[in-house]
C-alpha cells in the first residue's frame, strides 16, 4: 500500500492522543482505505472520511464512534465533578490537582485537533444542560483567533499543576507533563501564524449566518513572533526536564562508524522513552502490525505475514532527502544527479549502505545518512540485531525485484508498490525466530512529539519574524549535526549552486521546510505541514510514482511508473467537511468553503 507522501499521515489521523489504542488489522485497513480515498479525491460531505467531528470512519467503520466532541464532553463531566471537593473524596489534594490539569490539557488538545482539521469550531467550555432549549443546543462556530486564545488559555491553566518530569517511571510514563503542554501550545501558535490561517484571502468573505467573520481577514506578523516565543519556551522547559537529542548507547558488536551513525539516527525514533521524546504515547504503540507492514522479507524462508513490506515511500519523498553533502540533490555542485534514474554497480566502499557488486539506481548512491537510516531499497543494506554475519559486514540486504526475496510475487498479496521501504519505523532489535519463520518485534510508544520538532518550529517561526538570524541556524544545525551533516551555512556555501540561499528569509524558509520534511518523515507531520503552509494544492496534485516493481530484470525494474494520481482541490480540501447531516441537525453551523 502506498500512503500519500507520508505513510504515518494515515496512522496519525486515526489516533487521538491519549484516547486511542492501536487498531487491529481489519480496523487499520479501514483507516488506510479512508486516507487513500482522500488522496485520490474521494472525500465528501455526506460521509466524510476520518471524521473527527462525528467520529465515523476513523479506522473501524461507521459504527466506530470516537468523535472528539464526545471526548470533550467527557472532559467537562470529569472536571465538573472532580473540581467539586465534596465529590470523589478519596483523592488527595495533589492528586486531584494533577488529574484536573491532565484533563484540562486533553480538553485543550481535542479542541486543537478539531481546529487543525476544520478551522473555526464551536468552543465547549461547559456541557450544555440536558434541559437546554433547542436554540441553546444549536451551537455556532467561533472565529479562528478566538479559538486559538481559548485553547491557549486552557493550556496555561493546565501547566502549573502538571509535573515537569514523571517521577514514577514504572507506572506513569506517558502521562502529561509541562513539556508536553508547552509543546502543544507552540504547535497551536505555529498553526495560527501559518499562511492557511493568517490572512488567507481564500477565506476573506467567509462568515457565519449572522455575518460574523470566522477567519482573520488580514495578515498579522506578530503571530510569528508569538509562535517563536512559545516554541523557545517549550524548548527551555523540555531541556529543563532533561530532554535532549538522542544518543545511541552503543552495542557489544564491532560496528563501523557508518553503521553506528545510522543506529544513532534510527533509534532516535524507536528507542523506548528516548530522551528526545517529549510526548511518547504508550496507548498508541508501534507494535507488530506497524513494524511488520514496514519490514521487507530478508530471508527466503521467512513468513510473509511477519514481513508484509506494504509501507512504501513515493519517489518524491525519496528525492527529498539531501545528497551526502547535505544539500538538495538538484542543487549539489559537486555530485551530479542528472542521471538519477540510471543504474550503477555498488563497490566495496559502499558496503555499509549497498551490497557490493549489486546494480541499483544511481538515486540510491551519495545520499545523506538519514536516507540510509530511514529508507530501505533494492540492494540496500538493512542492518539489525541478528545480522547473519554478526557484524555490519555482509549483513541483511533488501532484494526487491519481482522474483527476489522482497519482490512483489507474494501469494498473499503483500508487496511494496514503489520499491522503497520505510526502515525508520522498524526497531533495529527485530530478530528472526529460531525457526526463521517469524520475526520478533520490540514495540515502542509512539512519539507524538520529538525535540527536533520543537527545534524546527522555533527555527521556522523565528525566520518568519526576524529572518535568518543566528538562532535559526543554530537550531537547524543541532539536528543536522546529529544526522552527520555540516551546518547549513557551510553546506550551502561549499556545495550548493545557490550558495546564498540561506541568507534570505525566502531561501531559509525553503531550507527549513525541506529539513522538516526529512527529519520528521513518516511521522504524520507532513500531512498537516503542507496544509498550513498552503502548499498542498501544489504538492498533493503530483502523481505517486515508484519503480516498476512487477519486473524482474534490472533494466525493466528501474523504470518510473505512476501508481496513482492524487487529487487535491484547493482551497476546498484544506479543511475537512462537516457532515451534511450534522449541519441539517444544527442549521447554525456553516459548512466549510467548497463543500
QUILIN-V433247 format. One record per residue. PHI is phi in degrees with one decimal (none if undefined). Layout:
phi = {PHI:PHI}
This chain:
phi = {none:-104.6:-90.7:-59.1:64.3:-135.8:-61.3:-81.0:-57.5:-65.0:-62.7:-66.9:-75.1:-108.7:-126.4:-130.1:49.5:-81.6:-84.8:-87.6:-116.3:-60.8:-76.4:-78.5:-59.4:-63.8:-65.0:-63.6:-60.8:-58.0:-60.8:-63.2:-62.4:-68.6:-69.7:-64.3:-62.8:-64.2:-62.6:-99.4:92.6:-90.8:-66.7:-156.2:-91.4:-75.5:-139.4:-58.2:-79.6:51.5:-86.0:-71.9:-64.7:-101.0:93.9:-94.2:54.1:-88.9:155.6:-118.8:94.8:-66.9:-88.0:-91.3:-99.4:-129.6:-57.4:-73.2:-66.3:-65.0:-62.8:-65.8:-59.3:-62.2:-61.3:-65.0:-61.5:-59.7:-64.2:-59.1:-85.1:-76.0:-71.0:-81.9:-66.8:-84.4:-114.8:47.5:-73.2:-85.6:-85.7:-71.5:-61.3:-64.3:-66.3:-61.4:-61.5:-67.7:-60.8:-60.9:-63.5:-62.9:-72.7:-61.9:-59.7:-61.0:-59.6:-65.1:-64.0:-66.7:-62.9:-61.4:-62.4:-65.8:-60.4:-63.3:-83.0:-109.5:77.7:-52.8:-135.4:-64.9:-111.0:-108.5:-78.2:-135.6:-67.0:-71.9:-63.6:-63.2:-97.9:-62.1:-72.7:-59.3:-69.8:-66.6:-73.5:-82.1:-71.7:-116.1:-75.8:-96.7:-56.2:-55.8:-63.7:-65.3:-62.1:-61.9:-63.5:-64.2:-64.9:-60.6:-65.8:-61.6:-64.5:-65.1:-64.0:-74.1:-58.8:-58.4:-98.1:-92.9:-73.8:-70.0:-135.3:-84.2:-78.1:-95.0:-69.1:-70.2:-118.5:-120.0:-57.7:105.1:-71.9:-73.1:-127.9:-56.8:-59.3:-65.8:-61.3:-64.8:-66.3:-67.1:-62.4:-62.7:-63.2:-59.4:-74.2:-65.0:-59.4:-65.3:-81.9:-75.2:-55.6:-61.3:-119.0:-113.8:72.1:-72.7:-65.5:-61.3:-109.3:-59.7:-107.8:-88.9:-132.5:-84.5:-69.2:-95.6:85.5:-74.5:-68.4:-94.6:-114.9:-61.7:-80.1:-124.1:-70.8:-123.2:-64.1:-64.6:-65.5:-67.1:-64.2:-64.6:-61.0:-64.7:-61.6:-73.2:-67.0:-66.4:-60.7:-62.1:-63.1:-62.2:-66.8:-62.5:-69.3:-62.1:-80.1:98.4:-73.2:-155.1:-59.7:-64.5:-124.7:-67.9:-78.0:98.1:-151.3:-77.3:-70.4:-85.7:-120.7:-71.1:-60.9:-60.8:-71.2:-61.8:-64.9:-60.1:-66.1:-59.8:-73.2:-65.2:-74.5:-60.2:-89.9:-99.8:-68.6:-61.7:53.8:-56.2:-63.2:-96.8:-81.4:-65.7:-134.6:-103.0:-104.1:-70.5:-86.6:-135.5:-95.7:-85.0:-106.0:-55.6:-60.3:-65.6:-69.3:-65.1:-71.6:-91.3:-82.7:-80.7:-72.0:-114.0:-128.9:-62.8:-96.5:-71.4:-69.2:-62.6:-65.6:-88.8:-137.3:-86.5:47.4:-89.4:-73.6:-131.4:-91.4:-66.6:-59.0:-66.9:-76.4:-59.1:-74.5:-68.0:-65.6:-72.0:-72.7:-64.8:-88.7:80.6:-129.4:-55.9:-64.9:-87.6:-114.0:-64.1:-93.0:-112.3:-115.3:-94.0:-109.1:-65.1:-106.8:-61.8:-96.4:-75.3:-121.3:-155.1:-87.6:-75.9:-117.3:-58.0:-68.6:-90.7:-61.8:-85.9:-111.7:-137.7:-63.8:-57.1:84.8:-88.8:-95.4:-141.9:-66.8:-57.4:-57.2:-88.5:-101.4:59.3:-110.0:-68.7:-57.9:-66.1:-59.3:-75.5:-77.7:-99.8:-129.1:-104.5:-158.4:-57.8:93.4:-82.3:-73.3:-123.1:-74.4:-147.9:-52.9:-97.4:-48.1:-59.4:-91.1:78.7:-148.8:-91.3:-87.7:55.2:-89.4:-62.1:-134.3:-80.0:-127.9:-121.8:-69.1:-48.5:-95.2:-85.3:-53.5:-99.8:-78.2:-92.0:-92.8:-58.5:-65.9:-88.7:84.3:-79.4:-158.0:-105.1:-75.1:-110.6:92.0:-124.4:-104.5:-94.5:-67.8:-55.6:-85.0:-99.7:-62.9:-68.0:-78.1:-57.9:-132.6:-70.5:-72.2:-60.0:-80.1:67.5:-91.2:-135.7:-133.1:-90.6:-103.4:-93.9:-77.6:-149.3:-63.2:-66.9:-78.8:-63.1:-139.2:-111.8:-56.4:-57.0:-60.2:-64.1:-58.7:-70.0:-62.8:-63.3:-60.9:-64.1:-66.1:-67.0:-62.7:-69.5:-90.8:-127.7:87.7:-77.1:-76.5:-58.2:-65.4:-60.3:-64.3:-61.2:-78.2:-65.8:-69.5:-58.9:-69.6:-66.2:-62.1:-61.1:-82.9:79.8:-114.8:-70.4:-66.1:-58.3:-59.3:-68.3:-62.3:-72.7:-63.5:-91.7:-120.4:-102.8:-80.2:-126.0:-62.1:-95.6:-56.1:-73.9:-89.3:-114.6:-59.9:-67.0:-66.2:-65.6:-58.2:-63.8:-64.1:-62.5:-65.3:-70.4:-61.3:-66.0:-62.4:-74.6:-62.3:-103.1:-58.5:65.5:-112.5:83.6:-95.7:-59.7:-51.8:-85.9:-61.6:-60.6:-73.2:-67.7:-80.0:59.9:-108.4:-65.6:-60.8:-85.7:-74.4:-86.8:-107.2:-87.3:-65.2:-86.5:-126.2:-163.7:-77.4:-82.3:-70.8:-92.3:-109.9:-107.1:-97.0:-54.7:-62.8:-82.8:-62.1:-87.9:-120.7:-70.0:-126.1:-84.9:-89.5:-161.1:-102.4:-77.6:-140.2:-120.7:-96.7:-100.1:-88.5:-52.0:-79.7:-70.2:-124.1:-71.3:-77.4:-84.9:-56.5:-54.7:-64.1:-66.5:-73.0:-66.1:-70.5:-123.3:-68.3:-74.0:-75.1:-114.8:-74.1:-68.4:-55.6:92.0:-100.3}
